[in-house]
C-alpha cells in the first residue's frame, strides 16, 4: 500500500504547482495523481511551523512522508544562517515527524550563480 504524503508548498503559486504535478504525472506515466498525495499550497501565507504542526495533528491523516519546500520560508523574520534560528526550525521539524509518525524531508534552495 502507498503511505499518504503531504507536500507543503511554500514557494510556488497554486497554478505552478499544478503544472509541475501534471508534468511529473506525464513523465512517470501515471493516469492520475495518487489520492495519497496531498498538497498544501501555503505561499504568501506567512506560515509558521507551529501552526502547521497543529493543523497536521488535527487533519486525521497518518502521513508516511511530509515534504516541506522550501524550508527557508519558515524562517521569516529570523536569521537564515544563525544557529539559534536554524536549530529551532530543526527541532520543530522533529516535532512534525513525531506528530505525523512519518518521515519529514525538507528542501532548501541555493543561489544558482552566474
C-alpha positions in Angstrom: 0.0 0.0 0.0 1.0 3.6 -0.5 1.6 5.8 2.5 0.0 9.2 2.4 2.3 12.0 1.5 1.8 15.6 2.5 3.7 18.2 0.3 3.8 21.6 2.0 4.4 24.0 -0.9 5.7 27.3 0.5 7.0 28.7 -2.7 5.1 28.1 -5.9 1.8 29.6 -6.8 -1.0 27.0 -6.8 -1.2 27.1 -10.7 2.5 26.5 -11.0 2.4 23.6 -8.5 -0.5 22.1 -10.6 1.6 22.4 -13.7 4.6 20.8 -12.0 2.5 17.9 -10.8 1.0 17.4 -14.3 4.5 17.3 -15.8 5.6 14.8 -13.2 2.5 12.7 -13.8 3.2 12.6 -17.5 6.9 11.9 -17.1 6.3 8.8 -14.9 3.3 7.6 -16.9 0.6 8.0 -14.3 -3.0 8.3 -15.4 -3.8 10.5 -12.4 -2.1 11.9 -9.3 -2.5 9.4 -6.5 -5.0 10.2 -3.8 -2.3 9.5 -1.3 -0.6 12.8 -2.3 -1.9 15.9 -0.7 -0.6 19.3 -1.4 -1.0 22.3 0.9 -0.3 25.5 -1.0 0.8 28.0 1.6 2.7 30.5 -0.5 2.1 34.1 0.8 0.5 32.7 4.0 3.4 33.6 6.4 3.2 30.0 7.6 4.6 29.2 11.0 5.8 25.7 11.6 4.0 25.6 15.0 0.7 26.3 13.2 1.5 23.7 10.5 2.2 21.1 13.2 -1.2 21.9 14.9 -3.0 21.6 11.5 -1.4 18.3 10.7 -2.1 16.9 14.1 -5.8 17.7 13.6 -6.3 16.6 10.0 -7.0 13.0 10.7 -4.4 11.6 8.3 -1.5 9.3 9.1 1.3 10.7 6.9 4.1 8.4 5.9 6.1 11.4 4.5 5.8 15.1 4.9 7.8 17.3 2.5 8.4 21.0 3.4 9.6 23.0 0.4 11.4 25.3 0.8 12.3 25.3 4.5 13.8 28.8 4.5 10.2 30.2 4.1 9.7 29.2 7.7 12.5 31.5 8.8 10.6 34.7 8.0 12.0 37.4 10.3 14.7 35.1 11.6 18.4 34.8 10.8 18.6 32.2 8.0 22.1 31.2 8.8 22.0 31.8 12.6 22.5 28.7 14.7 19.6 29.5 17.1 17.1 30.1 14.3 18.1 27.0 12.3 18.2 24.9 15.5 14.6 26.0 16.4 13.3 25.0 12.9 15.1 21.7 13.0 13.7 20.9 16.4 10.2 21.8 15.2 10.7 19.6 12.1 11.4 16.8 14.6 8.1 17.5 16.4 6.4 17.4 13.0 7.9 14.0 12.4 6.8 12.7 15.8 3.3 14.2 15.3 2.8 12.6 11.9 4.5 9.3 12.7 6.3 9.6 9.3 9.5 11.0 7.8 10.0 14.7 7.2 12.0 15.9 4.2 12.8 19.5 3.6 14.0 21.2 0.5 16.5 24.1 0.5 17.3 26.4 -2.4 20.7 27.7 -3.2 22.0 30.5 -5.3 22.3 29.3 -8.9 25.3 31.5 -9.6 26.5 33.0 -12.9 
